[in-house]
Amino acid sequence: MILKTSKEILEEHILCNHCLGRQFGKISTSTNERRGKIIRNLLISLNPELVSDIDLQNPCFLCDNIFERTDEVVNNISPDFEFATFHAGTKIPDEIMKKEEMLKEKYCLQYQESIKQELNRELGKKIGSIIGKEFKREKEDVTILLHPYESKIDYFINPLFIYGRYNKLVRGLPQTKWLCRRCKGKGCSKCGNTGKMYDESIEELITELFLKETKGSDSSFHGAGREDIDVLMLGNGRPFVLEIKSPKIRNIDLQRLEQEINKMNEGKVKISELCFVEKEVVEKIKNTHLRKTYLAEIDVCLNEEEKNKIEEFFIDRDIYQETPNRVVHRRADKTRIRKVYKVLTSKENCSSLEIYCDGGLYIKELISGDEARTNPSIAELLGKNVKCVLLNVISIEEKV
């Protein structure tokens, strides 16, 4: 079958050994070039009268003899950034891909390997030997895209992901940059031409030095939830992942940066537990509702009966919350179900509550009821108006 089909192809088209062998590339583990050479030699020995046609390899109908020029293609590789691993890809002209598809359909080539696959493989080997870096099929530091027919090379530097935890030590500081509602970041009289609602954010205070050290083009800050602007984040801190886009320097000293950032932001923000992670951790921290412990101060002094009532009622209790009135203008209006595991009152302070609950539960509304949009609530349980006047996150689950 292989010899018969090969003879039919070569009687109509000139193919190099690479392209001839690749038409049957999924049959054996040999290289395409070697397979093509064996097929050609067998055909010549069996059909000596056709040697003038069968032995021709130049110019190749399919690849235009690109495999003879692979050294030229990779010689121009000169990255100006740090990386340890790479993946190679190629951009093949449409006319070549159409020719390949035509051969596949015309000669029923069910074992054909794509020219793109072979070029990716062969050029990847050459790149690895030139730059001395490890080739990886996934989670590589950079993707090198070669245009072998245009003498052009593109570099796509993959992001750097850094996990850590932050403590927010002052109120009035948002987690991420908050664009001005009026100008949407362009700058106007309302925001003093800064484009921002607040002068600084946790994201900006942490990110600035990382961008400088890595020479990254931009960044994204991914937090495991967020506290309100007037809430402190104490205890073990809130998990986050900092994504540095197109970093030119990947080998950075996280311990030194942690110390410098903490010194620069003393009294405002503190970070800890910095380490490099994979992209999957971003999705994990954004989609996992880590249990949290809050310390809330309310505007009423609880008597002993009320304290006992709260502690006894809020044990593994499901809470049904519609999106709070204060944020419904910027978040989907839906009902969320979260659980309160326990609420502890204080013997020393009649207006203090320690609440252990699921992440994503709105604590202020758990206390006030938010005009019956949160059920049950502490206000509903006690039958009177109760408001949260001060709130701190004092603990977030360790595991992410």
TIVEXVEX-497951 format. One record per residue: residue number from 1; residue in three letters; x, y, z of N, C-alpha, C in turn. Coordinates in steps of 0.05 Angstrom, whole numbers. Last residue first. Layout:
BEGIN
 seq type    n_x    n_y    n_z   ca_x   ca_y   ca_z    c_x    c_y    c_z
 NUM  ALA      X      Y      Z      X      Y      Z      X      Y      Z
...
***
This chain:
BEGIN
 seq type    n_x    n_y    n_z   ca_x   ca_y   ca_z    c_x    c_y    c_z
 400  VAL    -93    530   1009   -104    540    984   -101    519    963
 399  LYS    -98    529   1080    -94    515   1055   -108    528   1032
 398  GLU   -113    564   1124    -86    562   1114    -84    551   1086
 397  GLU   -168    610   1128   -158    582   1127   -130    581   1114
 396  ILE   -157    670   1160   -166    657   1136   -153    629   1135
 395  SER   -172    717   1212   -160    692   1204   -173    682   1178
 394  ILE   -194    766   1221   -172    759   1238   -160    732   1231
 393  VAL   -218    823   1192   -214    795   1186   -190    786   1203
 392  ASN   -259    870   1227   -232    860   1220   -234    831   1212
 391  LEU   -301    926   1233   -298    898   1225   -269    892   1217
 390  LEU   -350    966   1264   -322    961   1260   -318    932   1254
 389  VAL   -404    967   1266   -391    993   1265   -361    990   1260
 388  CYS   -463    937   1245   -434    933   1249   -420    960   1246
 387  LYS   -525    943   1279   -507    949   1257   -478    943   1265
 386  VAL   -592    926   1291   -564    922   1300   -546    928   1275
 385  ASN   -657    932   1314   -637    942   1296   -609    938   1307
 384  LYS   -688    871   1337   -682    899   1339   -660    907   1319
 383  GLY   -692    816   1344   -716    832   1341   -711    861   1345
 382  LEU   -652    779   1344   -656    794   1369   -681    812   1367
 381  LEU   -657    758   1292   -658    740   1315   -665    755   1341
 380  GLU   -651    804   1261   -676    790   1260   -679    772   1285
 379  ALA   -597    816   1273   -618    835   1279   -645    822   1280
 378  ILE   -572    771   1253   -571    776   1282   -592    796   1290
 377  SER   -612    735   1204   -592    755   1212   -592    758   1242
 376  PRO   -623    679   1159   -629    696   1182   -607    716   1187
 375  ASN   -621    728   1108   -638    713   1126   -624    686   1133
 374  THR   -617    790   1077   -602    769   1089   -619    755   1110
 373  ARG   -656    826   1064   -643    813   1042   -624    791   1051
 372  ALA   -680    856   1105   -690    828   1100   -678    815   1076
 371  GLU   -646    901   1107   -675    903   1098   -686    876   1089
 370  ASP   -599    875   1127   -599    889   1101   -628    890   1090
 369  GLY   -583    849   1173   -605    838   1158   -609    851   1131
 368  SER   -538    863   1205   -560    882   1202   -586    870   1190
 367  ILE   -504    817   1203   -510    830   1228   -536    846   1226
 366  LEU   -500    803   1151   -508    782   1170   -516    795   1196
 365  GLU   -481    851   1132   -509    845   1127   -519    822   1144
 364  LYS   -428    847   1148   -444    870   1157   -474    865   1153
 363  ILE   -412    800   1121   -415    801   1151   -432    824   1160
 362  TYR   -427    761   1069   -426    790   1076   -432    793   1106
 361  LEU   -387    707   1051   -410    716   1067   -406    745   1074
 360  GLY   -341    692   1027   -363    701   1010   -387    710   1024
 359  GLY   -324    634   1067   -317    658   1051   -340    666   1033
 358  ASP   -364    614   1124   -354    610   1096   -344    636   1085
 357  CYS   -341    632   1191   -361    627   1170   -347    620   1143
 356  TYR   -343    656   1255   -329    637   1239   -348    627   1217
 355  ILE   -339    716   1290   -356    700   1272   -338    683   1254
 354  GLU   -345    747   1350   -325    733   1334   -340    713   1317
 353  LEU   -366    811   1372   -374    784   1361   -351    773   1345
 352  SER   -379    859   1423   -360    845   1406   -369    818   1398
 351  SER   -405    887   1462   -412    893   1434   -393    880   1414
 350  CYS   -386    875   1512   -414    868   1506   -422    874   1477
 349  ASN   -328    847   1531   -339    868   1514   -367    860   1504
 348  GLU   -316    804   1564   -305    831   1571   -319    853   1556
 347  LYS   -339    761   1540   -346    767   1568   -338    795   1576
 346  SER   -365    760   1474   -343    766   1492   -353    772   1520
 345  THR   -388    707   1431   -390    733   1443   -368    736   1464
 344  LEU   -381    672   1371   -373    674   1399   -377    703   1408
 343  VAL   -413    631   1326   -409    659   1334   -403    660   1364
 342  LYS   -400    583   1274   -404    591   1302   -400    621   1305
 341  TYR   -411    578   1220   -405    554   1236   -407    559   1266
 340  VAL   -453    598   1170   -440    607   1194   -436    583   1212
 339  LYS   -451    589   1100   -455    578   1126   -440    593   1147
 338  ARG   -489    614   1044   -464    610   1058   -471    600   1086
 337  ILE   -518    624    983   -521    609   1008   -493    604   1020
 336  ARG   -543    681    950   -520    664    956   -526    649    982
 335  THR   -582    706    898   -582    696    925   -559    676    929
 334  LYS   -564    765    860   -571    737    863   -570    729    892
 333  ASP   -545    812    819   -565    809    841   -575    780    842
 332  ALA   -477    823    808   -501    809    800   -520    806    824
 331  ARG   -452    889    824   -451    860    825   -477    847    818
 330  ARG   -461    943    826   -437    934    811   -434    903    812
 329  HIS   -507    952    855   -503    968    831   -480    959    814
 328  VAL   -502    923    901   -519    912    880   -516    927    854
 327  VAL   -477    941    946   -460    933    923   -476    923    899
 326  ARG   -515    955    984   -492    973    980   -474    966    956
 325  ASN   -551    914    986   -559    939    973   -535    956    967
 324  PRO   -521    849    972   -527    872    989   -534    897    974
 323  THR   -555    796    941   -533    815    938   -539    841    954
 322  GLU   -584    755    991   -586    769    966   -563    789    965
 321  GLN   -567    699   1027   -562    727   1023   -567    736    995
 320  TYR   -579    655   1077   -588    661   1050   -585    692   1046
 319  ILE   -541    611   1114   -550    639   1111   -556    644   1082
 318  ASP   -543    555   1157   -543    565   1130   -554    594   1129
 317  ARG   -503    543   1214   -528    554   1204   -525    564   1175
 316  ASP   -469    521   1253   -473    507   1227   -499    517   1214
 315  ILE   -500    561   1298   -483    537   1297   -489    522   1271
 314  PHE   -530    608   1319   -512    607   1297   -491    585   1299
 313  PHE   -558    597   1368   -572    597   1342   -553    593   1319
 312  GLU   -522    602   1411   -537    577   1407   -549    574   1379
 311  GLU   -503    654   1405   -484    631   1404   -498    605   1399
 310  ILE   -551    684   1410   -535    686   1386   -517    661   1384
 309  LYS   -567    671   1463   -585    666   1440   -569    665   1414
 308  ASN   -525    689   1493   -530    661   1492   -548    654   1468
 307  LYS   -531    745   1484   -506    731   1478   -511    701   1474
 306  GLU   -582    754   1506   -577    758   1477   -552    744   1468
 305  GLU   -571    744   1560   -591    728   1546   -587    730   1516
 304  GLU   -533    783   1573   -526    754   1573   -546    737   1558
 303  ASN   -538    837   1524   -540    826   1551   -534    796   1550
 302  LEU   -497    878   1483   -513    853   1487   -514    845   1516
 301  CYS   -502    941   1460   -490    926   1482   -508    902   1487
 300  VAL   -494    960   1391   -511    955   1415   -495    939   1435
 299  ASP   -465    962   1345   -473    988   1358   -492    984   1381
 298  ILE   -407    918   1344   -434    926   1337   -443    950   1353
 297  GLU   -349    893   1315   -360    910   1336   -387    920   1327
 296  ALA   -323    830   1298   -341    852   1292   -349    867   1317
 295  LEU   -276    791   1268   -282    804   1294   -298    829   1288
 294  TYR   -280    730   1232   -282    759   1233   -286    768   1262
 293  THR   -250    679   1196   -259    687   1222   -258    718   1223
 292  LYS   -267    637   1139   -255    661   1152   -266    665   1180
 291  ARG   -255    588   1090   -268    596   1114   -253    619   1128
 290  LEU   -252    600   1021   -238    594   1045   -253    604   1069
 289  HIS   -278    579    967   -288    596    988   -275    587   1014
 288  THR   -245    581    906   -247    566    931   -256    585    954
 287  ASN   -235    612    862   -260    595    862   -264    579    888
 286  LYS   -188    637    869   -211    654    862   -237    638    865
 285  ILE   -151    597    880   -157    617    901   -181    634    895
 284  LYS   -154    569    831   -160    556    856   -167    576    878
 283  GLU   -138    603    791   -165    593    791   -173    582    818
 282  VAL    -84    607    809   -101    631    807   -131    623    808
 281  VAL    -62    558    805    -67    568    832    -85    592    831
 280  GLU    -51    549    752    -75    537    763    -82    547    791
 279  LYS     -1    572    741    -25    587    734    -50    576    748
 278  GLU     44    556    796     34    553    768      7    568    765
 277  VAL     88    597    836     68    577    832     60    576    802
 276  PHE    138    618    882    130    615    854    109    593    852
 275  CYS    123    653    943    134    630    929    123    630    900
 274  LEU    118    685   1006    121    688    977    134    662    965
 273  GLU    102    693   1060     99    666   1047    102    667   1016
 272  SER     75    761   1061     90    738   1072     86    714   1055
 271  ILE     69    833   1071     65    808   1055     83    786   1067
 270  LYS     32    887   1096     54    868   1101     48    843   1084
 269  VAL     16    956   1094     12    929   1083     37    912   1090
 268  LYS     24    998   1134      2    997   1115     -4    968   1106
 267  GLY     68    993   1167     44   1006   1178     20   1005   1160
 266  GLU    111    997   1112    109    992   1141     84   1008   1152
 265  ASN    126    994   1059     97    997   1066     92    992   1095
 264  MET    180    985   1057    169   1008   1042    141   1015   1052
 263  LYS    184    937   1084    197    961   1095    185    986   1083
 262  ASN    157    903   1050    147    907   1078    159    932   1090
 261  ILE    191    905   1006    163    915   1004    151    920   1031
 260  GLU    238    882   1027    238    910   1018    209    921   1016
 259  GLN    221    830   1041    232    848   1062    230    877   1053
 258  GLU    206    811    990    187    811   1012    195    831   1034
 257  LEU    255    814    963    233    831    955    212    833    977
 256  ARG    283    773    990    293    801    991    270    820    984
 255  GLN    252    729    976    256    736   1004    265    765   1007
 254  LEU    256    726    920    230    733    933    233    741    962
 253  ASP    296    746    874    299    737    902    273    745    917
 252  ILE    285    720    807    285    741    827    285    730    855
 251  ASN    287    704    747    302    695    770    305    718    790
 250  ARG    264    730    705    247    711    720    261    702    746
 249  ILE    258    787    666    275    774    687    257    756    704
 248  LYS    218    801    634    244    797    621    264    784    640
 247  PRO    151    780    634    174    788    650    200    782    635
 246  SER     95    783    614    119    786    597    144    795    613
 245  LYS     64    799    675     62    793    647     87    801    632
 244  ILE     55    770    736     72    789    722     73    781    692
 243  GLU      7    762    783     14    754    756     30    776    743
 242  LEU      3    743    849     11    765    831     20    754    805
 241  VAL    -46    717    888    -27    710    868    -22    735    851
 240  PHE    -61    711    959    -62    725    933    -42    713    914
 239  PRO    -93    703   1022    -78    692    999    -82    709    974
 238  ARG    -88    747   1077   -105    738   1055    -87    727   1032
 237  GLY    -64    731   1144    -64    745   1118    -82    732   1098
 236  ASN    -65    713   1195    -46    700   1177    -46    712   1149
 235  GLY    -85    774   1225    -79    745   1228    -59    735   1208
 234  LEU   -122    820   1184   -102    814   1204    -95    784   1204
 233  MET   -145    869   1149   -139    841   1143   -116    833   1161
 232  LEU   -198    916   1164   -170    907   1166   -168    877   1159
 231  VAL   -244    953   1124   -239    929   1141   -209    922   1140
 230  ASP   -260    990   1088   -257    999   1116   -251    976   1135
 229  ILE   -264    963   1040   -243    983   1042   -239    992   1071
 228  ASP   -275    893   1052   -284    920   1046   -262    940   1052
 227  GLU   -231    842   1024   -245    855   1047   -255    883   1038
 226  ARG   -239    790    976   -229    817    984   -245    827   1008
 225  GLY   -215    728    947   -235    746    958   -223    773    964
 224  ALA   -156    721    940   -175    701    949   -198    716    963
 223  GLY   -135    761    884   -139    756    913   -159    734    918
 222  HIS    -91    777    836   -113    758    841   -114    751    871
 221  PHE    -71    827    795    -71    819    823    -95    802    828
 220  SER    -27    831    740    -55    828    750    -53    817    778
 219  SER     15    876    701     10    856    722    -20    854    727
 218  ASP     65    888    649     40    895    664     36    873    685
 217  SER    116    876    632    100    896    617     76    906    632
 216  GLY    173    870    677    148    861    665    133    883    651
 215  LYS    221    872    702    218    887    677    193    876    662
 214  THR    227    852    752    224    833    731    224    846    703
 213  GLU    233    898    784    253    877    785    251    858    761
 212  LYS    187    928    771    214    940    767    235    918    766
 211  LEU    147    894    787    149    902    759    176    913    753
 210  PHE    158    892    842    159    867    826    162    874    796
 209  LEU    147    944    859    175    934    860    178    909    843
 208  GLU     90    947    849    109    966    838    138    954    837
 207  THR     56    911    878     65    906    851     88    922    841
 206  ILE     43    931    929     58    905    927     71    903    899
 205  LEU     16    978    918     38    978    938     55    953    936
 204  GLU    -24    961    882     -2    979    873     21    979    892
 203  GLU    -56    927    916    -44    918    891    -20    935    882
 202  ILE    -73    963    955    -55    941    962    -41    930    938
 201  SER    -69   1030    929    -83   1005    935    -63    984    943
 200  GLU    -77   1102    928    -61   1078    928    -79   1054    935
 199  ASP   -116   1142    923    -89   1147    914    -72   1122    911
 198  TYR   -179   1126    894   -161   1127    917   -132   1129    907
 197  MET   -201   1129    844   -217   1138    866   -200   1141    891
 196  LYS   -162   1154    788   -168   1134    809   -185   1146    831
 195  GLY   -144   1191    753   -159   1169    742   -167   1148    762
 194  THR   -121   1237    768   -106   1213    773   -118   1189    759
 193  ASN   -147   1286    766   -132   1277    742   -115   1252    747
 192  GLY   -178   1289    811   -153   1303    811   -135   1295    788
 191  CYS   -226   1265    805   -205   1248    816   -178   1262    816
 190  LYS   -257   1307    784   -267   1293    808   -244   1277    821
 189  SER   -232   1324    738   -231   1342    762   -239   1327    787
 188  CYS   -197   1265    711   -217   1287    710   -215   1304    736
 187  GLY   -176   1208    677   -168   1232    692   -188   1255    688
 186  LYS   -188   1158    658   -175   1177    640   -164   1202    654
 185  GLY   -216   1124    690   -187   1121    690   -173   1141    672
 184  LYS   -270   1138    685   -261   1110    679   -231   1108    675
 183  CYS   -292   1185    701   -275   1186    677   -265   1158    668
 182  ARG   -326   1170    745   -334   1190    725   -318   1187    699
 181  ARG   -302   1133    777   -327   1126    764   -335   1145    742
 180  CYS   -234   1116    773   -253   1138    778   -279   1131    763
 179  LEU   -214   1051    793   -216   1072    773   -238   1092    780
 178  TRP   -175   1025    839   -204   1032    836   -206   1056    817
 177  LYS   -132    972    847   -135    999    837   -164   1004    829
 176  THR   -151    931    903   -140    935    876   -146    964    868
 175  GLN   -166    939    957   -148    917    950   -135    922    923
 174  PRO   -163   1005    987   -176    984    971   -155    962    964
 173  LEU   -162   1032   1050   -143   1023   1029   -157   1001   1013
 172  GLY   -188   1045   1096   -189   1064   1074   -171   1057   1051
 171  ARG   -144   1025   1150   -170   1026   1137   -169   1047   1114
 170  VAL    -85    985   1153    -98   1011   1155   -125   1009   1141
 169  LEU    -63    936   1143    -60    946   1170    -73    973   1175
 168  LYS    -70    875   1114    -77    903   1110    -80    915   1138
 167  ASN    -26    825   1094    -41    837   1117    -46    866   1110
 166  TYR    -24    773   1045    -20    801   1053    -37    807   1078
 165  ARG     14    720   1018     -9    729   1035     -3    758   1043
 164  GLY     28    691    952     35    702    978     10    708    995
 163  TYR     56    670    890     36    667    911     46    681    937
 162  ILE     65    690    826     78    691    852     55    691    873
 161  PHE     80    674    760     59    674    781     72    671    808
 160  LEU     94    704    699    106    694    724     84    696    745
 159  PRO     71    689    632     71    704    657     86    689    679
 158  ASN    113    678    574     90    671    591     93    684    618
 157  ILE    127    712    516    137    706    543    113    701    562
 156  PHE    135    698    454    112    702    472    120    693    500
 155  TYR    168    723    399    171    712    426    147    718    442
 154  ASP    178    709    330    163    722    351    167    708    377
 153  ILE    217    718    272    214    703    297    198    720    317
 152  LYS    227    707    202    216    724    224    212    706    248
 151  SER    233    688    150    256    696    166    248    714    188
 150  GLU    190    667    123    192    696    124    216    706    139
 149  TYR    185    614    130    185    624    102    187    654    100
 148  PRO    184    606    185    207    596    169    208    606    140
 147  HIS    172    638    236    160    640    210    181    632    190
 146  LEU    166    613    302    182    618    278    165    619    253
 145  LEU    157    629    366    142    624    342    159    632    318
 144  ILE    169    605    428    183    617    405    169    609    380
 143  THR    145    617    490    139    604    465    152    619    443
 142  VAL    173    610    555    169    626    531    161    607    507
 141  ASP    168    574    597    172    602    603    166    620    578
 140  GLU    115    524    594    142    534    587    144    564    594
 139  LYS     71    492    600     81    507    623    110    517    619
 138  GLU     89    440    553     69    457    567     83    470    591
 137  ARG    132    417    530    108    418    514     86    435    527
 136  LYS    198    444    531    175    434    545    150    437    528
 135  PHE    268    442    528    243    443    513    221    430    529
 134  GLU    316    480    562    300    456    562    274    461    546
 133  LYS    373    511    527    350    511    545    333    486    542
 132  GLY    414    524    491    420    509    515    398    509    536
 131  ILE    410    549    443    407    566    466    412    551    493
 130  ILE    422    506    407    434    533    404    434    549    430
 129  SER    392    463    422    421    460    421    435    487    419
 128  GLY    340    484    418    350    475    443    381    472    444
 127  ILE    337    493    363    336    516    381    348    508    408
 126  LYS    337    440    344    359    459    337    360    483    356
 125  LYS    289    421    365    315    409    372    338    427    367
 124  GLY    252    456    340    254    456    369    281    443    378
 123  LEU    256    440    287    267    467    295    270    469    325
 122  GLU    232    389    291    260    392    282    272    419    290
 121  ARG    180    402    313    198    383    326    228    387    318
 120  ASN    159    438    276    160    445    304    181    428    319
 119  LEU    162    407    229    179    431    232    181    440    261
 118  GLU    124    367    242    152    360    237    170    384    240
 117  GLN     77    398    248     87    381    270    116    375    266
 116  LYS     73    421    197     76    438    220     87    422    244
 115  ILE     62    378    164     88    391    162     94    409    186
 114  SER     29    324    197     29    351    187     58    362    185
 113  GLU     28    257    174     35    276    195     37    304    183
 112  GLN    -18    208    151     -2    232    146      4    248    171
 111  TYR    -49    164    149    -27    164    169     -8    188    165
 110  GLN    -86    169    109    -96    169    136    -74    169    158
 109  LEU    -91    192     51    -67    189     69    -76    191     98
 108  CYS   -117    191      0   -128    178     24   -106    172     44
 107  TYR   -101    222    -41    -89    196    -39    -97    181    -14
 106  LYS   -133    268    -36   -130    255    -62   -120    227    -60
 105  GLU   -127    284     18   -153    276      8   -151    260    -18
 104  LYS    -71    294     22    -85    276     41   -111    266     30
 103  LEU    -63    332    -18    -50    306    -20    -65    285     -2
 102  MET    -93    375      4   -100    364    -22    -89    336    -25
 101  GLU    -65    386     50    -92    375     53   -102    363     27
 100  GLU    -19    406     27    -17    383     44    -45    370     47
  99  LYS    -39    452      2    -26    430    -14    -26    404      2
  98  LYS    -55    480     47    -75    472     28    -64    449     10
  97  MET     -6    491     71    -25    475     86    -47    464     67
  96  ILE     15    525     31     28    499     37      9    480     52
  95  GLU    -19    568     34    -17    553      9     -4    526     12
  94  ASP    -11    590     85    -36    576     79    -34    559     54
  93  PRO     53    581    116     35    594     96     11    577     89
  92  ILE     60    568    185     63    558    158     44    572    139
  91  LYS     94    582    240     72    594    225     77    586    195
  90  THR    111    541    296    116    552    269     90    563    257
  89  GLY    141    536    361    119    533    342    126    546    316
  88  ALA    170    511    420    173    522    393    149    517    376
  87  HIS    180    530    487    165    513    468    168    527    441
  86  PHE    228    528    542    215    540    518    198    520    503
  85  THR    258    548    604    245    529    587    231    543    563
  84  ALA    283    592    625    296    566    629    284    545    611
  83  PHE    299    661    611    281    638    611    296    613    614
  82  GLU    306    731    605    312    707    619    291    686    615
  81  PHE    316    765    541    303    761    567    311    734    579
  80  ASP    325    771    487    338    790    506    324    789    533
  79  PRO    341    720    439    323    731    460    338    750    479
  78  SER    354    707    381    371    723    400    353    736    421
  77  ILE    356    671    323    345    672    350    364    686    369
  76  ASN    377    665    273    370    692    281    358    694    309
  75  ASN    381    611    262    406    626    268    400    654    279
  74  VAL    336    584    246    341    587    275    365    604    282
  73  VAL    339    586    190    315    595    204    320    601    233
  72  GLU    387    563    176    383    591    171    360    602    188
  71  ASP    376    510    190    397    524    204    394    554    201
  70  THR    336    496    152    329    499    180    350    514    197
  69  ARG    339    486     99    346    513    107    340    518    137
  68  GLU    321    438     85    349    443     79    358    470     90
  67  PHE    267    442     95    283    427    114    313    429    109
  66  ILE    245    469     52    250    484     76    268    469     96
  65  ASN    231    454     -1    258    447     11    265    463     36
  64  ASP    179    465     -9    198    482    -21    226    479     -9
  63  CYS    141    429     10    154    447     30    174    466     18
  62  LEU    116    407    -39    101    413    -15    115    434      3
  61  PHE    151    400    -81    124    411    -87    111    421    -61
  60  CYS    218    416    -78    197    400    -66    170    414    -70
  59  PRO    255    423   -139    244    435   -114    220    418   -104
  58  ASN    281    362   -115    284    391   -115    272    403   -140
  57  GLN    282    309   -119    274    319    -93    273    350    -93
  56  LEU    277    253   -162    277    282   -160    267    291   -132
  55  ASP    270    199   -169    294    208   -153    295    238   -149
  54  ILE    226    190   -201    224    184   -172    246    196   -156
  53  ASP    244    205   -252    221    219   -240    222    215   -209
  52  SER    287    172   -263    290    201   -269    267    217   -255
  51  VAL    268    120   -252    287    133   -234    289    163   -238
  50  LEU    234     87   -279    223    113   -269    243    129   -252
  49  GLU    261     41   -289    254     58   -312    243     85   -304
  48  PRO    264     15   -241    287     29   -250    281     48   -274
  47  ASN    228     -1   -196    219     12   -220    242     28   -232
  46  LEU    253    -24   -153    231    -39   -165    222    -27   -192
  45  SER    290     15   -140    300    -13   -145    278    -29   -159
  44  ILE    257     58   -131    276     59   -153    286     31   -160
  43  LEU    228     42    -87    214     47   -112    233     47   -135
  42  LEU    269     39    -49    255     15    -56    240     18    -83
  41  ASN    284     93    -46    303     73    -56    290     47    -64
  40  ARG    237    115    -25    247    124    -51    266    103    -63
  39  ILE    233     90     26    211     87      6    222     94    -22
  38  ILE    280    110     49    276     81     45    255     76     24
  37  LYS    269    165     50    293    155     35    290    125     29
  36  GLY    225    167     84    223    176     57    246    165     39
  35  ARG    249    150    132    227    134    120    224    141     91
  34  ARG    285    191    141    295    164    136    274    147    123
  33  GLU    249    235    147    270    235    126    280    207    120
  32  ASN    219    219    191    206    222    165    226    222    143
  31  THR    247    168    233    245    196    225    232    197    197
  30  SER    205    115    260    228    125    246    225    155    240
  29  THR    160     92    280    173    112    297    199    123    284
  28  SER    103     87    234    126     77    249    140     99    264
  27  ILE     56    114    219     58     85    217     80     74    234
  26  LYS     54    168    215     42    156    239     42    125    239
  25  GLY     76    183    165     90    188    190     79    175    215
  24  PHE     67    182    112     62    157    127     74    158    155
  23  GLN     82    231     95     55    222     87     47    196    101
  22  ARG    135    235    110    114    246    129     86    238    121
  21  GLY    165    217     68    163    200     92    141    209    111
  20  LEU    159    262     34    150    235     26    146    218     50
  19  CYS    182    303     64    153    305     57    142    278     48
  18  HIS    235    284     69    220    292     92    190    291     86
  17  ASN    252    278     15    249    254     32    232    261     57
  16  CYS    210    320    -27    235    313    -14    230    289      4
  15  LEU    173    308    -87    173    311    -58    201    305    -47
  14  ILE    138    326   -144    165    323   -133    163    328   -103
  13  HIS     81    290   -168     92    313   -153    121    306   -144
  12  GLU     67    247   -200     54    272   -205     67    296   -191
  11  GLU     96    205   -183     92    207   -212     79    234   -219
  10  LEU     92    207   -129    117    217   -141    115    219   -172
   9  ILE     40    185   -121     46    213   -113     70    223   -128
   8  GLU     47    132   -139     27    150   -151     32    179   -145
   7  LYS     87    115   -104     92    116   -133     73    134   -146
   6  SER     59    116    -55     82    134    -59     89    137    -89
   5  THR     21     76    -64     12    104    -60     35    123    -65
   4  LYS     56     32    -68     37     38    -89     28     68    -88
   3  LEU     82     33    -18     97     36    -43     79     44    -66
   2  ILE     38     26     18     55     49     19     70     54     -7
   1  MET     17    -24      0      0      0      0     17     25      0
***
